[in-house]
């Protein structure tokens, strides 16, 4: 997916404040942070839940975090029988 994105022609970033004129500024700020293509710079799920847009819903005592996904299983060679 990264190679495909990098192969696309450069397009200037849209001003989401203009696109969503009249929208809640906190919602637009969160959306901008969620749409960053570089995953190292993109807001994480935990950071998003702590964003001011969600302050009225945020309850740190009721927000379990999932374990990191082990993608090593994706690269493992398996027989058809093992996949069944």
PDB file of N, CA, C and O in Angstrom:
ATOM      1  N   UNK A   1       0.822  -1.193   0.000  1.00  0.00           N
ATOM      2  CA  UNK A   1       0.000   0.000   0.000  1.00  0.00           C
ATOM      3  C   UNK A   1       0.871   1.264   0.000  1.00  0.00           C
ATOM      4  O   UNK A   1       0.559   2.249  -0.670  1.00  0.00           O
ATOM      5  N   UNK A   2       1.970   1.212   0.768  1.00  0.00           N
ATOM      6  CA  UNK A   2       2.848   2.382   0.842  1.00  0.00           C
ATOM      7  C   UNK A   2       3.423   2.708  -0.529  1.00  0.00           C
ATOM      8  O   UNK A   2       3.489   3.874  -0.920  1.00  0.00           O
ATOM      9  N   UNK A   3       3.843   1.664  -1.266  1.00  0.00           N
ATOM     10  CA  UNK A   3       4.416   1.895  -2.596  1.00  0.00           C
ATOM     11  C   UNK A   3       3.383   2.516  -3.525  1.00  0.00           C
ATOM     12  O   UNK A   3       3.708   3.396  -4.323  1.00  0.00           O
ATOM     13  N   UNK A   4       2.148   2.060  -3.423  1.00  0.00           N
ATOM     14  CA  UNK A   4       1.090   2.613  -4.270  1.00  0.00           C
ATOM     15  C   UNK A   4       0.871   4.088  -3.947  1.00  0.00           C
ATOM     16  O   UNK A   4       0.788   4.914  -4.856  1.00  0.00           O
ATOM     17  N   UNK A   5       0.779   4.420  -2.686  1.00  0.00           N
ATOM     18  CA  UNK A   5       0.570   5.812  -2.278  1.00  0.00           C
ATOM     19  C   UNK A   5       1.720   6.682  -2.770  1.00  0.00           C
ATOM     20  O   UNK A   5       1.507   7.785  -3.273  1.00  0.00           O
ATOM     21  N   UNK A   6       2.947   6.169  -2.616  1.00  0.00           N
ATOM     22  CA  UNK A   6       4.118   6.943  -3.045  1.00  0.00           C
ATOM     23  C   UNK A   6       4.170   7.110  -4.558  1.00  0.00           C
ATOM     24  O   UNK A   6       4.791   8.050  -5.054  1.00  0.00           O
ATOM     25  N   UNK A   7       3.521   6.207  -5.300  1.00  0.00           N
ATOM     26  CA  UNK A   7       3.525   6.305  -6.759  1.00  0.00           C
ATOM     27  C   UNK A   7       2.514   7.324  -7.292  1.00  0.00           C
ATOM     28  O   UNK A   7       2.591   7.729  -8.452  1.00  0.00           O
ATOM     29  N   UNK A   8       1.582   7.732  -6.458  1.00  0.00           N
ATOM     30  CA  UNK A   8       0.567   8.702  -6.893  1.00  0.00           C
ATOM     31  C   UNK A   8       1.185  10.083  -7.057  1.00  0.00           C
ATOM     32  O   UNK A   8       2.135  10.428  -6.355  1.00  0.00           O
ATOM     33  N   UNK A   9       0.651  10.875  -7.980  1.00  0.00           N
ATOM     34  CA  UNK A   9       1.190  12.230  -8.133  1.00  0.00           C
ATOM     35  C   UNK A   9       0.914  13.063  -6.876  1.00  0.00           C
ATOM     36  O   UNK A   9      -0.091  12.871  -6.192  1.00  0.00           O
ATOM     37  N   UNK A  10       1.832  13.990  -6.593  1.00  0.00           N
ATOM     38  CA  UNK A  10       1.673  14.844  -5.417  1.00  0.00           C
ATOM     39  C   UNK A  10       0.445  15.736  -5.585  1.00  0.00           C
ATOM     40  O   UNK A  10       0.241  16.349  -6.632  1.00  0.00           O
ATOM     41  N   UNK A  11      -0.354  15.792  -4.545  1.00  0.00           N
ATOM     42  CA  UNK A  11      -1.519  16.672  -4.537  1.00  0.00           C
ATOM     43  C   UNK A  11      -1.430  17.531  -3.283  1.00  0.00           C
ATOM     44  O   UNK A  11      -1.096  17.030  -2.209  1.00  0.00           O
ATOM     45  N   UNK A  12      -1.721  18.801  -3.413  1.00  0.00           N
ATOM     46  CA  UNK A  12      -1.659  19.656  -2.214  1.00  0.00           C
ATOM     47  C   UNK A  12      -2.707  19.224  -1.189  1.00  0.00           C
ATOM     48  O   UNK A  12      -3.797  18.770  -1.536  1.00  0.00           O
ATOM     49  N   UNK A  13      -2.347  19.378   0.063  1.00  0.00           N
ATOM     50  CA  UNK A  13      -3.260  19.019   1.143  1.00  0.00           C
ATOM     51  C   UNK A  13      -4.468  19.938   1.134  1.00  0.00           C
ATOM     52  O   UNK A  13      -4.333  21.149   0.963  1.00  0.00           O
ATOM     53  N   UNK A  14      -5.635  19.370   1.315  1.00  0.00           N
ATOM     54  CA  UNK A  14      -6.865  20.151   1.377  1.00  0.00           C
ATOM     55  C   UNK A  14      -6.975  20.845   2.737  1.00  0.00           C
ATOM     56  O   UNK A  14      -6.592  20.289   3.766  1.00  0.00           O
ATOM     57  N   UNK A  15      -7.494  22.043   2.719  1.00  0.00           N
ATOM     58  CA  UNK A  15      -7.754  22.758   3.963  1.00  0.00           C
ATOM     59  C   UNK A  15      -9.093  22.269   4.501  1.00  0.00           C
ATOM     60  O   UNK A  15     -10.152  22.705   4.048  1.00  0.00           O
ATOM     61  N   UNK A  16      -9.037  21.364   5.469  1.00  0.00           N
ATOM     62  CA  UNK A  16     -10.273  20.763   5.967  1.00  0.00           C
ATOM     63  C   UNK A  16     -11.167  21.770   6.684  1.00  0.00           C
ATOM     64  O   UNK A  16     -12.381  21.584   6.761  1.00  0.00           O
ATOM     65  N   UNK A  17     -10.569  22.829   7.203  1.00  0.00           N
ATOM     66  CA  UNK A  17     -11.391  23.875   7.829  1.00  0.00           C
ATOM     67  C   UNK A  17     -12.297  24.534   6.787  1.00  0.00           C
ATOM     68  O   UNK A  17     -13.428  24.918   7.086  1.00  0.00           O
ATOM     69  N   UNK A  18     -11.787  24.657   5.565  1.00  0.00           N
ATOM     70  CA  UNK A  18     -12.582  25.227   4.478  1.00  0.00           C
ATOM     71  C   UNK A  18     -13.569  24.205   3.921  1.00  0.00           C
ATOM     72  O   UNK A  18     -14.705  24.540   3.588  1.00  0.00           O
ATOM     73  N   UNK A  19     -13.122  22.960   3.825  1.00  0.00           N
ATOM     74  CA  UNK A  19     -13.988  21.898   3.293  1.00  0.00           C
ATOM     75  C   UNK A  19     -15.181  21.675   4.216  1.00  0.00           C
ATOM     76  O   UNK A  19     -16.310  21.504   3.756  1.00  0.00           O
ATOM     77  N   UNK A  20     -14.922  21.678   5.514  1.00  0.00           N
ATOM     78  CA  UNK A  20     -15.980  21.440   6.499  1.00  0.00           C
ATOM     79  C   UNK A  20     -16.318  22.726   7.250  1.00  0.00           C
ATOM     80  O   UNK A  20     -16.408  22.741   8.478  1.00  0.00           O
ATOM     81  N   UNK A  21     -16.500  23.791   6.494  1.00  0.00           N
ATOM     82  CA  UNK A  21     -16.821  25.096   7.072  1.00  0.00           C
ATOM     83  C   UNK A  21     -18.037  24.970   7.983  1.00  0.00           C
ATOM     84  O   UNK A  21     -19.064  24.415   7.590  1.00  0.00           O
ATOM     85  N   UNK A  22     -17.915  25.476   9.168  1.00  0.00           N
ATOM     86  CA  UNK A  22     -19.018  25.435  10.128  1.00  0.00           C
ATOM     87  C   UNK A  22     -18.979  24.211  11.038  1.00  0.00           C
ATOM     88  O   UNK A  22     -19.749  24.124  11.994  1.00  0.00           O
ATOM     89  N   UNK A  23     -18.092  23.274  10.749  1.00  0.00           N
ATOM     90  CA  UNK A  23     -17.985  22.075  11.594  1.00  0.00           C
ATOM     91  C   UNK A  23     -17.268  22.419  12.893  1.00  0.00           C
ATOM     92  O   UNK A  23     -16.568  23.428  12.981  1.00  0.00           O
ATOM     93  N   UNK A  24     -17.448  21.588  13.875  1.00  0.00           N
ATOM     94  CA  UNK A  24     -16.781  21.750  15.155  1.00  0.00           C
ATOM     95  C   UNK A  24     -15.274  21.781  14.906  1.00  0.00           C
ATOM     96  O   UNK A  24     -14.737  20.826  14.344  1.00  0.00           O
ATOM     97  N   UNK A  25     -14.573  22.844  15.305  1.00  0.00           N
ATOM     98  CA  UNK A  25     -13.127  22.931  15.079  1.00  0.00           C
ATOM     99  C   UNK A  25     -12.340  21.780  15.699  1.00  0.00           C
ATOM    100  O   UNK A  25     -11.314  21.367  15.159  1.00  0.00           O
ATOM    101  N   UNK A  26     -12.815  21.265  16.826  1.00  0.00           N
ATOM    102  CA  UNK A  26     -12.139  20.124  17.443  1.00  0.00           C
ATOM    103  C   UNK A  26     -12.293  18.868  16.590  1.00  0.00           C
ATOM    104  O   UNK A  26     -11.372  18.056  16.504  1.00  0.00           O
ATOM    105  N   UNK A  27     -13.445  18.710  15.966  1.00  0.00           N
ATOM    106  CA  UNK A  27     -13.664  17.560  15.085  1.00  0.00           C
ATOM    107  C   UNK A  27     -12.743  17.647  13.875  1.00  0.00           C
ATOM    108  O   UNK A  27     -12.165  16.641  13.463  1.00  0.00           O
ATOM    109  N   UNK A  28     -12.604  18.825  13.311  1.00  0.00           N
ATOM    110  CA  UNK A  28     -11.731  19.017  12.153  1.00  0.00           C
ATOM    111  C   UNK A  28     -10.278  18.765  12.544  1.00  0.00           C
ATOM    112  O   UNK A  28      -9.533  18.140  11.789  1.00  0.00           O
ATOM    113  N   UNK A  29      -9.876  19.238  13.702  1.00  0.00           N
ATOM    114  CA  UNK A  29      -8.505  19.016  14.177  1.00  0.00           C
ATOM    115  C   UNK A  29      -8.233  17.524  14.330  1.00  0.00           C
ATOM    116  O   UNK A  29      -7.185  17.039  13.904  1.00  0.00           O
ATOM    117  N   UNK A  30      -9.160  16.798  14.930  1.00  0.00           N
ATOM    118  CA  UNK A  30      -8.996  15.357  15.103  1.00  0.00           C
ATOM    119  C   UNK A  30      -8.935  14.658  13.745  1.00  0.00           C
ATOM    120  O   UNK A  30      -8.095  13.782  13.539  1.00  0.00           O
ATOM    121  N   UNK A  31      -9.798  15.030  12.838  1.00  0.00           N
ATOM    122  CA  UNK A  31      -9.806  14.436  11.500  1.00  0.00           C
ATOM    123  C   UNK A  31      -8.475  14.659  10.789  1.00  0.00           C
ATOM    124  O   UNK A  31      -7.938  13.742  10.168  1.00  0.00           O
ATOM    125  N   UNK A  32      -7.949  15.869  10.879  1.00  0.00           N
ATOM    126  CA  UNK A  32      -6.651  16.155  10.260  1.00  0.00           C
ATOM    127  C   UNK A  32      -5.558  15.245  10.821  1.00  0.00           C
ATOM    128  O   UNK A  32      -4.708  14.750  10.080  1.00  0.00           O
ATOM    129  N   UNK A  33      -5.590  15.034  12.124  1.00  0.00           N
ATOM    130  CA  UNK A  33      -4.582  14.192  12.764  1.00  0.00           C
ATOM    131  C   UNK A  33      -4.759  12.721  12.415  1.00  0.00           C
ATOM    132  O   UNK A  33      -3.783  11.972  12.379  1.00  0.00           O
ATOM    133  N   UNK A  34      -5.995  12.298  12.158  1.00  0.00           N
ATOM    134  CA  UNK A  34      -6.258  10.912  11.805  1.00  0.00           C
ATOM    135  C   UNK A  34      -5.944  10.614  10.342  1.00  0.00           C
ATOM    136  O   UNK A  34      -5.701   9.459   9.992  1.00  0.00           O
ATOM    137  N   UNK A  35      -5.944  11.617   9.493  1.00  0.00           N
ATOM    138  CA  UNK A  35      -5.736  11.417   8.062  1.00  0.00           C
ATOM    139  C   UNK A  35      -4.286  11.570   7.618  1.00  0.00           C
ATOM    140  O   UNK A  35      -4.005  11.555   6.419  1.00  0.00           O
ATOM    141  N   UNK A  36      -3.371  11.716   8.555  1.00  0.00           N
ATOM    142  CA  UNK A  36      -1.952  11.799   8.210  1.00  0.00           C
ATOM    143  C   UNK A  36      -1.516  10.434   7.687  1.00  0.00           C
ATOM    144  O   UNK A  36      -1.698   9.420   8.361  1.00  0.00           O
ATOM    145  N   UNK A  37      -0.942  10.410   6.493  1.00  0.00           N
ATOM    146  CA  UNK A  37      -0.559   9.139   5.872  1.00  0.00           C
ATOM    147  C   UNK A  37       0.589   8.447   6.582  1.00  0.00           C
ATOM    148  O   UNK A  37       0.601   7.219   6.677  1.00  0.00           O
ATOM    149  N   UNK A  38       1.540   9.195   7.075  1.00  0.00           N
ATOM    150  CA  UNK A  38       2.699   8.612   7.751  1.00  0.00           C
ATOM    151  C   UNK A  38       2.259   8.094   9.123  1.00  0.00           C
ATOM    152  O   UNK A  38       1.929   8.874  10.017  1.00  0.00           O
ATOM    153  N   UNK A  39       2.259   6.775   9.274  1.00  0.00           N
ATOM    154  CA  UNK A  39       1.758   6.179  10.515  1.00  0.00           C
ATOM    155  C   UNK A  39       2.583   6.575  11.738  1.00  0.00           C
ATOM    156  O   UNK A  39       2.079   6.543  12.861  1.00  0.00           O
ATOM    157  N   UNK A  40       3.852   6.949  11.530  1.00  0.00           N
ATOM    158  CA  UNK A  40       4.672   7.395  12.656  1.00  0.00           C
ATOM    159  C   UNK A  40       4.243   8.769  13.156  1.00  0.00           C
ATOM    160  O   UNK A  40       4.480   9.111  14.315  1.00  0.00           O
ATOM    161  N   UNK A  41       3.617   9.552  12.296  1.00  0.00           N
ATOM    162  CA  UNK A  41       3.178  10.904  12.663  1.00  0.00           C
ATOM    163  C   UNK A  41       1.678  10.966  12.959  1.00  0.00           C
ATOM    164  O   UNK A  41       1.208  11.935  13.555  1.00  0.00           O
ATOM    165  N   UNK A  42       0.927   9.948  12.549  1.00  0.00           N
ATOM    166  CA  UNK A  42      -0.524   9.913  12.730  1.00  0.00           C
ATOM    167  C   UNK A  42      -0.877   9.717  14.201  1.00  0.00           C
ATOM    168  O   UNK A  42      -0.148   9.048  14.934  1.00  0.00           O
ATOM    169  N   UNK A  43      -1.967  10.284  14.623  1.00  0.00           N
ATOM    170  CA  UNK A  43      -2.451  10.135  15.990  1.00  0.00           C
ATOM    171  C   UNK A  43      -2.798   8.664  16.245  1.00  0.00           C
ATOM    172  O   UNK A  43      -3.357   7.990  15.379  1.00  0.00           O
ATOM    173  N   UNK A  44      -2.463   8.178  17.436  1.00  0.00           N
ATOM    174  CA  UNK A  44      -2.791   6.796  17.785  1.00  0.00           C
ATOM    175  C   UNK A  44      -4.229   6.737  18.302  1.00  0.00           C
ATOM    176  O   UNK A  44      -4.847   7.765  18.579  1.00  0.00           O
ATOM    177  N   UNK A  45      -4.744   5.525  18.426  1.00  0.00           N
ATOM    178  CA  UNK A  45      -6.106   5.372  18.950  1.00  0.00           C
ATOM    179  C   UNK A  45      -6.203   5.927  20.365  1.00  0.00           C
ATOM    180  O   UNK A  45      -7.176   6.600  20.707  1.00  0.00           O
ATOM    181  N   UNK A  46      -5.200   5.646  21.184  1.00  0.00           N
ATOM    182  CA  UNK A  46      -5.213   6.158  22.571  1.00  0.00           C
ATOM    183  C   UNK A  46      -5.167   7.678  22.592  1.00  0.00           C
ATOM    184  O   UNK A  46      -5.874   8.316  23.373  1.00  0.00           O
ATOM    185  N   UNK A  47      -4.334   8.255  21.735  1.00  0.00           N
ATOM    186  CA  UNK A  47      -4.253   9.725  21.664  1.00  0.00           C
ATOM    187  C   UNK A  47      -5.568  10.307  21.150  1.00  0.00           C
ATOM    188  O   UNK A  47      -6.011  11.357  21.615  1.00  0.00           O
ATOM    189  N   UNK A  48      -6.185   9.624  20.194  1.00  0.00           N
ATOM    190  CA  UNK A  48      -7.455  10.108  19.663  1.00  0.00           C
ATOM    191  C   UNK A  48      -8.539  10.100  20.739  1.00  0.00           C
ATOM    192  O   UNK A  48      -9.335  11.034  20.840  1.00  0.00           O
ATOM    193  N   UNK A  49      -8.560   9.036  21.538  1.00  0.00           N
ATOM    194  CA  UNK A  49      -9.557   8.973  22.611  1.00  0.00           C
ATOM    195  C   UNK A  49      -9.347  10.061  23.655  1.00  0.00           C
ATOM    196  O   UNK A  49     -10.298  10.477  24.317  1.00  0.00           O
ATOM    197  N   UNK A  50      -8.104  10.527  23.808  1.00  0.00           N
ATOM    198  CA  UNK A  50      -7.799  11.581  24.771  1.00  0.00           C
ATOM    199  C   UNK A  50      -7.935  12.978  24.160  1.00  0.00           C
ATOM    200  O   UNK A  50      -7.761  13.978  24.856  1.00  0.00           O
ATOM    201  N   UNK A  51      -8.245  13.050  22.855  1.00  0.00           N
ATOM    202  CA  UNK A  51      -8.378  14.337  22.163  1.00  0.00           C
ATOM    203  C   UNK A  51      -9.539  15.128  22.764  1.00  0.00           C
ATOM    204  O   UNK A  51     -10.540  14.538  23.171  1.00  0.00           O
ATOM    205  N   UNK A  52      -9.418  16.456  22.825  1.00  0.00           N
ATOM    206  CA  UNK A  52     -10.481  17.283  23.401  1.00  0.00           C
ATOM    207  C   UNK A  52     -11.866  17.075  22.765  1.00  0.00           C
ATOM    208  O   UNK A  52     -12.880  17.325  23.417  1.00  0.00           O
ATOM    209  N   UNK A  53     -11.922  16.629  21.521  1.00  0.00           N
ATOM    210  CA  UNK A  53     -13.223  16.385  20.875  1.00  0.00           C
ATOM    211  C   UNK A  53     -14.015  15.321  21.643  1.00  0.00           C
ATOM    212  O   UNK A  53     -15.243  15.380  21.695  1.00  0.00           O
ATOM    213  N   UNK A  54     -13.322  14.363  22.231  1.00  0.00           N
ATOM    214  CA  UNK A  54     -13.987  13.266  22.941  1.00  0.00           C
ATOM    215  C   UNK A  54     -14.022  13.462  24.448  1.00  0.00           C
ATOM    216  O   UNK A  54     -14.363  12.528  25.173  1.00  0.00           O
ATOM    217  N   UNK A  55     -13.682  14.641  24.940  1.00  0.00           N
ATOM    218  CA  UNK A  55     -13.563  14.853  26.387  1.00  0.00           C
ATOM    219  C   UNK A  55     -14.831  14.447  27.133  1.00  0.00           C
ATOM    220  O   UNK A  55     -14.735  13.910  28.237  1.00  0.00           O
ATOM    221  N   UNK A  56     -15.996  14.681  26.578  1.00  0.00           N
ATOM    222  CA  UNK A  56     -17.225  14.335  27.299  1.00  0.00           C
ATOM    223  C   UNK A  56     -17.475  12.823  27.352  1.00  0.00           C
ATOM    224  O   UNK A  56     -18.259  12.352  28.175  1.00  0.00           O
ATOM    225  N   UNK A  57     -16.809  12.065  26.475  1.00  0.00           N
ATOM    226  CA  UNK A  57     -16.986  10.618  26.456  1.00  0.00           C
ATOM    227  C   UNK A  57     -15.793   9.870  27.052  1.00  0.00           C
ATOM    228  O   UNK A  57     -15.867   8.666  27.298  1.00  0.00           O
ATOM    229  N   UNK A  58     -14.709  10.582  27.280  1.00  0.00           N
ATOM    230  CA  UNK A  58     -13.457   9.947  27.700  1.00  0.00           C
ATOM    231  C   UNK A  58     -13.528   9.472  29.140  1.00  0.00           C
ATOM    232  O   UNK A  58     -13.802  10.247  30.055  1.00  0.00           O
ATOM    233  N   UNK A  59     -13.277   8.192  29.321  1.00  0.00           N
ATOM    234  CA  UNK A  59     -13.210   7.612  30.660  1.00  0.00           C
ATOM    235  C   UNK A  59     -12.017   6.671  30.684  1.00  0.00           C
ATOM    236  O   UNK A  59     -12.136   5.516  30.277  1.00  0.00           O
ATOM    237  N   UNK A  60     -10.859   7.149  31.158  1.00  0.00           N
ATOM    238  CA  UNK A  60      -9.647   6.327  31.138  1.00  0.00           C
ATOM    239  C   UNK A  60      -9.791   5.005  31.891  1.00  0.00           C
ATOM    240  O   UNK A  60      -9.046   4.061  31.630  1.00  0.00           O
ATOM    241  N   UNK A  61     -10.743   4.933  32.824  1.00  0.00           N
ATOM    242  CA  UNK A  61     -10.943   3.692  33.572  1.00  0.00           C
ATOM    243  C   UNK A  61     -11.748   2.666  32.780  1.00  0.00           C
ATOM    244  O   UNK A  61     -11.832   1.502  33.173  1.00  0.00           O
ATOM    245  N   UNK A  62     -12.339   3.096  31.664  1.00  0.00           N
ATOM    246  CA  UNK A  62     -13.176   2.198  30.867  1.00  0.00           C
ATOM    247  C   UNK A  62     -12.716   2.174  29.408  1.00  0.00           C
ATOM    248  O   UNK A  62     -13.539   2.167  28.492  1.00  0.00           O
ATOM    249  N   UNK A  63     -11.415   2.163  29.202  1.00  0.00           N
ATOM    250  CA  UNK A  63     -10.870   2.142  27.847  1.00  0.00           C
ATOM    251  C   UNK A  63      -9.706   1.160  27.776  1.00  0.00           C
ATOM    252  O   UNK A  63      -8.541   1.558  27.766  1.00  0.00           O
ATOM    253  N   UNK A  64     -10.039  -0.124  27.726  1.00  0.00           N
ATOM    254  CA  UNK A  64      -8.959  -1.121  27.664  1.00  0.00           C
ATOM    255  C   UNK A  64      -8.207  -1.014  26.341  1.00  0.00           C
ATOM    256  O   UNK A  64      -8.784  -0.669  25.310  1.00  0.00           O
ATOM    257  N   UNK A  65      -6.923  -1.313  26.387  1.00  0.00           N
ATOM    258  CA  UNK A  65      -6.105  -1.296  25.179  1.00  0.00           C
ATOM    259  C   UNK A  65      -5.850  -2.720  24.737  1.00  0.00           C
ATOM    260  O   UNK A  65      -5.528  -3.588  25.548  1.00  0.00           O
ATOM    261  N   UNK A  66      -5.997  -2.953  23.451  1.00  0.00           N
ATOM    262  CA  UNK A  66      -5.740  -4.285  22.901  1.00  0.00           C
ATOM    263  C   UNK A  66      -4.238  -4.537  22.848  1.00  0.00           C
ATOM    264  O   UNK A  66      -3.437  -3.604  22.791  1.00  0.00           O
ATOM    265  N   UNK A  67      -3.880  -5.799  22.869  1.00  0.00           N
ATOM    266  CA  UNK A  67      -2.483  -6.156  22.718  1.00  0.00           C
ATOM    267  C   UNK A  67      -2.070  -5.876  21.277  1.00  0.00           C
ATOM    268  O   UNK A  67      -2.907  -5.883  20.375  1.00  0.00           O
ATOM    269  N   UNK A  68      -0.789  -5.633  21.065  1.00  0.00           N
ATOM    270  CA  UNK A  68      -0.295  -5.412  19.717  1.00  0.00           C
ATOM    271  C   UNK A  68      -0.512  -6.665  18.887  1.00  0.00           C
ATOM    272  O   UNK A  68      -0.362  -7.782  19.383  1.00  0.00           O
ATOM    273  N   UNK A  69      -0.864  -6.477  17.629  1.00  0.00           N
ATOM    274  CA  UNK A  69      -1.108  -7.586  16.715  1.00  0.00           C
ATOM    275  C   UNK A  69       0.215  -8.203  16.283  1.00  0.00           C
ATOM    276  O   UNK A  69       1.125  -7.494  15.852  1.00  0.00           O
ATOM    277  N   UNK A  70       0.319  -9.505  16.397  1.00  0.00           N
ATOM    278  CA  UNK A  70       1.518 -10.224  15.977  1.00  0.00           C
ATOM    279  C   UNK A  70       1.322 -10.646  14.529  1.00  0.00           C
ATOM    280  O   UNK A  70       0.636 -11.628  14.247  1.00  0.00           O
ATOM    281  N   UNK A  71       1.924  -9.905  13.620  1.00  0.00           N
ATOM    282  CA  UNK A  71       1.722 -10.186  12.203  1.00  0.00           C
ATOM    283  C   UNK A  71       2.659 -11.262  11.668  1.00  0.00           C
ATOM    284  O   UNK A  71       2.659 -11.538  10.468  1.00  0.00           O
ATOM    285  N   UNK A  72       3.452 -11.867  12.536  1.00  0.00           N
ATOM    286  CA  UNK A  72       4.346 -12.918  12.069  1.00  0.00           C
ATOM    287  C   UNK A  72       3.563 -14.092  11.503  1.00  0.00           C
ATOM    288  O   UNK A  72       4.072 -14.822  10.652  1.00  0.00           O
ATOM    289  N   UNK A  73       2.330 -14.284  11.966  1.00  0.00           N
ATOM    290  CA  UNK A  73       1.495 -15.360  11.448  1.00  0.00           C
ATOM    291  C   UNK A  73       1.182 -15.158   9.965  1.00  0.00           C
ATOM    292  O   UNK A  73       0.949 -16.126   9.241  1.00  0.00           O
ATOM    293  N   UNK A  74       1.176 -13.914   9.517  1.00  0.00           N
ATOM    294  CA  UNK A  74       0.870 -13.604   8.127  1.00  0.00           C
ATOM    295  C   UNK A  74       1.926 -14.154   7.176  1.00  0.00           C
ATOM    296  O   UNK A  74       1.615 -14.476   6.030  1.00  0.00           O
ATOM    297  N   UNK A  75       3.155 -14.266   7.631  1.00  0.00           N
ATOM    298  CA  UNK A  75       4.261 -14.688   6.778  1.00  0.00           C
ATOM    299  C   UNK A  75       4.574 -16.174   6.892  1.00  0.00           C
ATOM    300  O   UNK A  75       5.473 -16.672   6.213  1.00  0.00           O
ATOM    301  N   UNK A  76       3.854 -16.874   7.730  1.00  0.00           N
ATOM    302  CA  UNK A  76       4.118 -18.285   7.954  1.00  0.00           C
ATOM    303  C   UNK A  76       3.555 -19.110   6.800  1.00  0.00           C
ATOM    304  O   UNK A  76       2.416 -18.915   6.376  1.00  0.00           O
ATOM    305  N   UNK A  77       4.363 -20.022   6.309  1.00  0.00           N
ATOM    306  CA  UNK A  77       3.909 -20.938   5.259  1.00  0.00           C
ATOM    307  C   UNK A  77       3.012 -21.997   5.893  1.00  0.00           C
ATOM    308  O   UNK A  77       3.363 -22.583   6.917  1.00  0.00           O
ATOM    309  N   UNK A  78       1.862 -22.238   5.287  1.00  0.00           N
ATOM    310  CA  UNK A  78       0.923 -23.227   5.808  1.00  0.00           C
ATOM    311  C   UNK A  78       0.402 -24.087   4.665  1.00  0.00           C
ATOM    312  O   UNK A  78       0.323 -23.652   3.516  1.00  0.00           O
ATOM    313  N   UNK A  79       0.058 -25.287   5.005  1.00  0.00           N
ATOM    314  CA  UNK A  79      -0.565 -26.158   4.015  1.00  0.00           C
ATOM    315  C   UNK A  79      -2.044 -25.813   3.946  1.00  0.00           C
ATOM    316  O   UNK A  79      -2.568 -25.115   4.814  1.00  0.00           O
ATOM    317  N   UNK A  80      -2.701 -26.295   2.932  1.00  0.00           N
ATOM    318  CA  UNK A  80      -4.146 -26.053   2.803  1.00  0.00           C
ATOM    319  C   UNK A  80      -4.872 -26.654   3.997  1.00  0.00           C
ATOM    320  O   UNK A  80      -5.829 -26.066   4.501  1.00  0.00           O
ATOM    321  N   UNK A  81      -4.430 -27.804   4.445  1.00  0.00           N
ATOM    322  CA  UNK A  81      -5.066 -28.450   5.600  1.00  0.00           C
ATOM    323  C   UNK A  81      -4.933 -27.589   6.858  1.00  0.00           C
ATOM    324  O   UNK A  81      -5.867 -27.505   7.656  1.00  0.00           O
ATOM    325  N   UNK A  82      -3.780 -26.953   7.034  1.00  0.00           N
ATOM    326  CA  UNK A  82      -3.588 -26.082   8.205  1.00  0.00           C
ATOM    327  C   UNK A  82      -4.499 -24.867   8.137  1.00  0.00           C
ATOM    328  O   UNK A  82      -4.971 -24.395   9.171  1.00  0.00           O
ATOM    329  N   UNK A  83      -4.754 -24.353   6.942  1.00  0.00           N
ATOM    330  CA  UNK A  83      -5.631 -23.197   6.801  1.00  0.00           C
ATOM    331  C   UNK A  83      -7.076 -23.558   7.128  1.00  0.00           C
ATOM    332  O   UNK A  83      -7.849 -22.706   7.567  1.00  0.00           O
ATOM    333  N   UNK A  84      -7.437 -24.817   6.915  1.00  0.00           N
ATOM    334  CA  UNK A  84      -8.808 -25.260   7.209  1.00  0.00           C
ATOM    335  C   UNK A  84      -8.985 -25.301   8.700  1.00  0.00           C
ATOM    336  O   UNK A  84     -10.062 -25.647   9.184  1.00  0.00           O
TER     337      UNK A  84
END
